[in-house]
């Protein structure tokens, strides 16, 4: 079952890449206070994710923060080493990279994707979520193959 607006953020521990460091963090605790944006991609270094999704949030980070967003995070079903390398190549030290290597958070949110046909196994769907004091405030889930409602521009327009 897909998580819904008003639900609490699941208490799942992930590896979080932040300004070059990697630490385990419980996401319910990480997003317990303040307003946060988490966007999810099917995979680091994949075409749309690298060309549009992550760069869009890097470009709009200051505008998101000006609207009261405390942090922006990128979630992917990749290990912390891959997420760290992607952050170093395409990211910003001010965007948290959430390594959901076992798809635990994606599963807890009910937003997994079977990408076996592409040789990628279980992944996270493409989506964005606004979290306010540990609760889902807004949820933008993409249709398969689409990139629109989870973009930085769309999230910013709906804050």
N, C-alpha and C positions, 0 to 999 in steps of 0.2 A: 504494500500500500504506500502510495506517495505521500510524503509529509505535506501538511497543509499550513496555510496562514494561521497564526495563533498557537502553533505547536512549539514546544521547547526544542532547542538545538540538542541533538543526541549527544550523550556523554561518551564520545569515542576518542581514544588517544591516537594521534598521528605524529609523524615526524614533521616538524615545522622548520623550514629554511627561512631565516631572517637575517638579512645583512651578512650573509656568508656563514652563519652558524647553523647547526642542525640540533634541535632538541625535541624530545617527546613532549607533547602538550595535549591536554584534554580540551577538545574544541568547545565543549559546554562552558568550561571555565574561561577559556580564551576569549569567548564572545559574550560573557555574562554581563558586562557593563558597557554601555554605550551603543552606538549604532555602527554596524559593520556591513560591508559588502563582500560576499564570497561568490566568485564565478568559477564554474567548473568546465573543464575541457576534456574531450576523450583521451588526449594524450599530449605530453610535452613533445615539442619539435614536429608535430604534425602540421600539415599545410595551413589550414584555416586558423588553427590555434596559434601558430607562430607568425602568420602574416597579418592577422586581424584581431583575434580575441585578446591575447596578452598585450600587444602594442596599443590597442584601444584604451585599455585600463591604465597603462603607463602614461599615455598622452592626457588622459582625463583625470588623473590622480588629484591634482591640485583643485580642480573644480568639485570633485566628490568631497574632498576634505573641507572645502569652503561651505558645503551644504551640511556639514556636521558629521560626516562619516569619520569615525575614529581610525578605522583600518580597512584595507582592501586586501583580500586574499585570493589566490588562485589554487584551485583544487584539481588534482589529476591522479589517476590510478597509475602512478609511477613510483619508483623508489626515490629516496631522499637524494641520492647521488645524481640522478637524472634531473630532478627538480632544481638542485643547486646549480648544475651546469646550464640548465635552461635560463635560470635567473641571471646568471653571470653573462650569458650571451644576449638575451632579449629582454630581460626584466628590469626591475628597479629595486634598489635596496629597501625601498619603502613599501613594497608589495610582499606580503607573506606568501610563501609557497608551501602548500599543504600536500605532503606526499602520502596519498592513500593507497599504499602499495598493495594491500590485500582487498581493496574496495570495501572496507568496513564502513566508512562514513557514507559512501554512495549507497550501499545496501541499507543502512539504517535510515537513510532519507527516502528509500524506495525509488532511487533514480539511477539504477544500474542499466547498462546497455550491453547486449551480447554482440560483441564485435569479432566473434570467432571467424566469420566469413572473410575478415580482413587480416586474420592471423594475429589479432590483438587480444583475444579472450574477453573476459569481463572488464568493462570500463564504466566510467561515469557518463551519464547523458550530459549534453551541453545545457547548462542552465546558469542562472544567477539568482541569488537570494539576498535580501536585505534582512539583517538580524538586528533587533532592537532589544537591548537588555536581556539577551539569551532567548528571545522568542522570534519566530519567523514573522516578519512584518510584511514582506512581499516576496513572491516567488515567480520567476520567469523561466519557463521550461520551453526549450526549442522543439519544434517538430523535427523528425528525423531528417538529417541532411541540411537543415536550415541554420542560418546565423543571422539573427535579427533581434529577438527580444532579450537575449542575454548579453548584448553588446553594452559597452560602457555608455554609449550615447543613449540607449533606451533606458538603462538603469538611472542615469543622471536625470533624464526627462521625467522619470516617475518617482523621484525622491520627494 
